[in-house]
């Protein structure tokens, strides 16, 4: 099979996480840039990456890249690319765009020019003057960054954070891809207890369970590239069958989610059931002040309120002080807290071992990481 240039897009701050996921899938020709990870794969890589990437936003085909300082250069550059390799005669190919720090700043004009260039290329290939666009959809994006044009085709369709289990949402939901990244940036493993004392609709516990049981996050959803003739249905079927065979069905996890809101816990139970994780996650109505756990080692991973869901600053600070008091006796645990609150460490009364800037939607946050001691080898099975 021919090698294809692919891009896994990522939220700023998660590029290294996505690159590691791509590497774990067996793709080694990796180039990491802001908000994206580039690599090469064959046709089966499109299905595998869509099914397995937990922290990426989308999987794109990179059709070409070139500098353009004028609309004429944009047109000629786009026209020179081998669109016929992907677009069949009746392909539907909407063009979206974005432009950052480029001379060609009119996104609508860039979209129209690229569309026209592709049509001209298609005319040469199919010897037609008009294309009805009634076939499979190939979403195209023209992205300009500092006068460099990148043209891609989206293979995912709906963003990869849409796993299929979250049909209903609570206020200020945490994106599934970010939750998966938070877990992968932690010391948690399937033998350790994981507690989320602000679990809301259950995203962190569910993503942890999917990771721990080796369930492909995209196993129960569809992707826009499944309708493309270039990727046979047999490839998608084989990728899904291989994913099902890898599930650790005999593993029992210790994952606990608590919250004080009965309504969001009801959502969490619903999502847990849709994800097929009954019996793997314990959910309970419990204020953080009453949190206790007898396990020697474990991880707390949470996204507590930081101003979006609780009004007054003093209420937020009270919550953080309660967290500090409750987590302090768990001195052999590792604690991971995502918050946008600007003075968190002072209120929490402890400096993090490491901080990492992440984005929850458009909100800039810090991921505070507090590391507990490594369990002795003889105690690993009790983690």
SVG drawing of the C-alpha trace seen along z (x, -y; Angstrom):
<svg xmlns="http://www.w3.org/2000/svg" viewBox="-31 -41 42 54">
<polyline fill="none" stroke="black" stroke-width="0.4" points="0.0,0.0 1.1,-3.6 2.4,-5.7 0.1,-8.6 1.0,-11.8 -1.3,-12.1 -1.8,-14.8 -3.2,-14.1 -4.4,-17.5 -4.1,-18.3 -5.1,-20.9 -2.2,-23.2 -0.2,-21.4 -1.2,-17.9 1.1,-17.4 3.6,-15.2 0.8,-13.1 -0.6,-12.6 2.9,-11.9 3.4,-9.1 0.0,-7.6 1.0,-7.6 4.3,-6.0 2.6,-3.3 0.5,-2.5 3.8,-1.7 4.3,-4.8 7.8,-6.1 8.2,-8.8 6.8,-11.5 7.1,-15.3 5.6,-17.3 4.6,-21.0 2.2,-23.4 -1.3,-21.7 -0.4,-18.8 1.6,-15.6 2.6,-14.6 3.5,-11.0 3.2,-8.5 1.0,-5.4 -0.9,-3.3 -4.7,-3.1 -5.1,-1.0 -3.4,-3.7 -6.4,-6.0 -8.8,-3.5 -6.4,-2.6 -5.6,-6.2 -9.3,-7.2 -10.2,-4.2 -7.3,-4.4 -6.1,-8.0 -7.4,-9.1 -6.1,-12.7 -6.1,-13.8 -8.9,-16.0 -8.9,-14.7 -7.0,-12.7 -6.3,-14.5 -4.7,-13.6 -2.0,-16.1 -2.5,-16.6 0.2,-19.2 2.0,-22.3 3.5,-25.3 4.2,-29.1 1.7,-31.5 1.9,-35.3 -0.8,-36.0 -4.1,-34.5 -2.5,-33.4 0.1,-31.4 -2.6,-29.9 -4.6,-28.9 -1.6,-27.4 -0.3,-25.6 -3.7,-24.0 -4.3,-23.1 -0.9,-21.3 -1.8,-18.8 -3.0,-15.2 -6.7,-15.7 -7.8,-12.9 -6.0,-10.4 -8.6,-11.0 -11.7,-12.7 -13.9,-10.5 -15.9,-12.0 -19.0,-12.7 -17.2,-13.6 -18.7,-16.3 -15.8,-18.5 -16.7,-21.5 -13.7,-23.8 -13.2,-25.5 -10.2,-27.7 -8.2,-29.6 -5.4,-32.2 -2.9,-33.3 -0.2,-35.9 -0.5,-35.6 -0.8,-38.1 -3.8,-36.2 -6.0,-37.0 -9.4,-36.7 -10.5,-33.2 -13.6,-33.3 -11.5,-34.3 -9.0,-31.5 -11.7,-28.9 -13.2,-30.0 -9.9,-30.0 -8.9,-26.5 -12.4,-25.2 -11.9,-26.6 -8.4,-25.2 -9.6,-21.7 -12.4,-21.9 -10.0,-22.8 -7.8,-19.9 -10.8,-17.6 -11.8,-18.8 -8.5,-17.6 -8.9,-14.2 -12.5,-13.5 -13.0,-15.5 -16.1,-17.2 -17.1,-20.9 -19.5,-20.4 -19.5,-18.2 -22.7,-17.4 -21.1,-16.5 -23.6,-13.8 -21.1,-11.2 -19.0,-10.7 -18.0,-13.8 -14.3,-14.8 -14.0,-17.9 -11.1,-20.0 -9.3,-22.7 -7.0,-25.4 -4.8,-26.5 -2.4,-29.5 0.2,-30.1 2.9,-32.8 2.2,-32.5 2.6,-28.7 -0.4,-26.9 -1.4,-23.4 -4.2,-21.6 -5.8,-18.6 -8.7,-16.3 -10.5,-15.3 -10.9,-11.6 -12.7,-11.8 -15.8,-13.9 -17.2,-14.5 -14.3,-15.3 -12.6,-12.4 -13.7,-13.5 -17.1,-12.2 -16.8,-8.6 -20.4,-7.8 -21.1,-7.3 -21.8,-10.9 -25.3,-11.7 -26.1,-14.3 -23.9,-16.9 -23.7,-18.8 -22.6,-22.4 -18.9,-23.1 -18.2,-19.5 -14.6,-18.3 -13.7,-17.2 -13.0,-13.5 -9.7,-14.0 -8.4,-16.3 -9.6,-13.8 -7.7,-11.0 -4.6,-13.2 -4.8,-14.1 -4.8,-10.4 -1.9,-9.6 0.1,-12.4 -0.4,-10.8 1.2,-7.8 -2.1,-5.9 -2.1,-2.4 -4.9,0.3 -3.6,1.8 -3.9,-1.5 -7.0,-3.0 -8.2,-6.2 -10.5,-8.7 -12.1,-11.7 -13.9,-13.7 -15.5,-16.1 -16.5,-13.6 -19.5,-15.5 -20.9,-13.5 -18.1,-10.9 -15.7,-11.8 -12.4,-11.2 -13.5,-7.9 -14.9,-6.6 -11.8,-7.6 -9.6,-5.9 -11.6,-2.7 -11.4,-2.7 -7.7,-3.2 -7.2,-0.6 -9.3,2.1 -7.6,1.3 -10.9,0.3 -10.4,-1.7 -12.1,-5.1 -13.6,-5.1 -14.7,-1.5 -18.5,-2.4 -18.7,-5.3 -18.4,-5.9 -16.0,-8.1 -16.5,-10.1 -13.7,-8.2 -15.7,-4.9 -17.8,-6.0 -14.7,-6.5 -14.0,-3.9 -10.2,-4.3 -10.4,-2.5 -12.2,0.8 -14.8,1.7 -12.7,4.8 -10.0,2.6 -12.4,0.9 -13.9,4.3 -10.5,5.8 -9.4,2.8 -12.5,3.0 -12.2,6.8 -8.5,6.4 -9.5,3.8 -12.2,6.0 -9.7,8.8 -7.4,6.6 -10.0,5.7 -9.0,6.9 -12.4,8.3 -11.2,10.2 -9.7,7.1 -11.4,5.5 -10.6,1.9 -10.7,-0.3 -12.1,-3.6 -14.3,-5.9 -16.1,-9.0 -17.9,-11.3 -19.8,-14.5 -22.3,-16.5 -24.8,-16.9 -27.3,-14.1 -28.3,-15.3 -24.7,-15.0 -24.2,-11.7 -27.3,-10.5 -25.7,-11.5 -22.5,-9.8 -24.4,-6.5 -26.1,-6.8 -22.8,-7.5 -21.1,-4.6 -23.8,-2.3 -23.6,-3.5 -19.8,-3.0 -20.4,0.6 -18.5,0.1 -21.1,1.4 -19.3,2.8 -16.0,1.1 -16.7,-2.4 -18.2,-3.1 -20.1,-6.4 -21.3,-8.0 -22.8,-11.3 -20.1,-12.7 -18.7,-16.1 -14.9,-16.3 -14.6,-17.0 -15.8,-13.5 -13.5,-11.7 -11.5,-8.8 -9.7,-5.8 -7.9,-2.9 -5.7,-1.9 -2.0,-2.5 -1.3,-3.8 -3.5,-5.5 -4.1,-8.6 -6.5,-11.5 -7.2,-13.1 -9.8,-15.9 -11.1,-19.0 -12.5,-21.0 -14.6,-24.2 -12.5,-27.3 -15.0,-30.1 -17.1,-28.9 -19.5,-26.8 -19.2,-28.4 -19.7,-32.1 -17.7,-33.6 -13.9,-33.4 -14.2,-32.7 -16.3,-29.6 -13.7,-28.3 -10.9,-28.9 -12.9,-27.1 -13.1,-24.1 -9.4,-24.1 -8.6,-24.3 -10.9,-21.3 -9.1,-19.5 -5.7,-20.2 -6.9,-19.0 -8.5,-15.8 -5.7,-14.9 -2.9,-15.5 -3.3,-12.2 -3.1,-10.4 0.6,-11.1 1.5,-8.0 -0.9,-9.0 -0.3,-11.1 -2.6,-14.0 -3.4,-15.8 -5.5,-18.9 -6.6,-20.9 -7.7,-24.4 -7.7,-27.9 -7.7,-29.5 -4.7,-31.9 -3.5,-31.5 -4.2,-27.8 -0.9,-26.8 -1.2,-29.5 -4.8,-28.5 -4.0,-24.8 -1.0,-25.5 1.4,-23.3 3.7,-23.9 3.3,-21.4 6.1,-19.0 5.3,-20.0 2.9,-22.3 1.7,-22.0 -0.3,-24.5 -3.4,-22.9 -6.6,-24.3 -10.1,-23.3 -11.9,-24.6 -10.7,-28.1 -9.8,-28.4 -6.1,-28.4 -5.5,-26.1 -2.6,-24.7 -2.3,-21.0 -0.8,-20.7 1.0,-17.4 1.9,-16.2 3.8,-13.0 3.6,-10.3 6.3,-7.7 6.8,-4.8 5.2,-1.6 7.6,1.1 7.7,4.0 6.2,6.4 3.2,4.1 2.5,3.3 -0.4,5.7 -2.0,3.7 -1.7,0.3"/>
</svg>
